[in-house]
């Protein structure tokens, strides 16, 4: 599968590029430094116990542990990126932030199998890092090295198992989505089921401190409630966004450019504007396309520019003066539909597009306003 031409990359605000992996930018969010500092403070007592006498350097050791921890998160995200690229999907960036990491993959998986492997490879990588860390413990490392290896083993076990929970936006939610999609043949149903799984997970996470108190008899601290509330909010918001996105995407197959096209009049590009408007009204055409003497379309009349031209000037100006040239993506195939149509419009924003048949003849003009209206109203 060939990859689309790369687009200019813009970094999200508050992020810093620290390198590239397989052609994808590796970004670090400014929030990561806050979390790294908190980790450094949190593990400093443990550092003191393992390596007494470090003084203020114990915080530097704690920060180094945070870096090692997030390097394992980077491996998790990089596995997603490499698998996506293996299937031909461009990967814009990998971002490390306060809740972990995120891989920005362009486009949606076209088959359940692709969705499954792109999703599951992340947790499997974390579990592999966990296994490697436990294997290193068999060598009986001492001091700070043992602390780091133990921390990596436990953290990656947690990350691997957590991400297999069947609810979006976790990787396990995408695995569940792929399984439902494969069983039913309906990708949107798979997303909805996995999103409800994510919402259920969010509710369980929110109530975990109270459940923990009943199971262990240990009363949760205020920090526990805050931490689980943040995680639950993240899960609920991600699941809800996936649900909304699925419902919106379910409307895409009903966007058919040919059905939405306006009847079009082709006129010479040097014809007076007033005469072009008269002919269009006579032909009950909703749009005007300018053509060369050989009939090749070269421009589409802008409705806004036409209305802005006073009627008394229209007999004295050529129709080409209010037409936009058909550069780049303003000429679309009449057969374009669904997601391909939306992507084409987003790549070259305009009010009107000329639809052409395979032989190059003009089929009609597609208005962005008509596409937006059809998308909002959905299928009838």
Helices and strands as residue ranges (DSSP letters): E 15-21, E 24-29, H 30-50, H 57-86, E 91-97, E 100-105, H 112-137, H 143-162, H 171-184, H 187-216, H 222-249, G 252-254, H 257-260, E 264-268, H 273-282, E 287-291, E 297-301, H 303-308, H 311-314, G 319-322, E 323-325, G 328-330, E 331-333, H 338-347, E 352-356, E 362-367, H 368-377
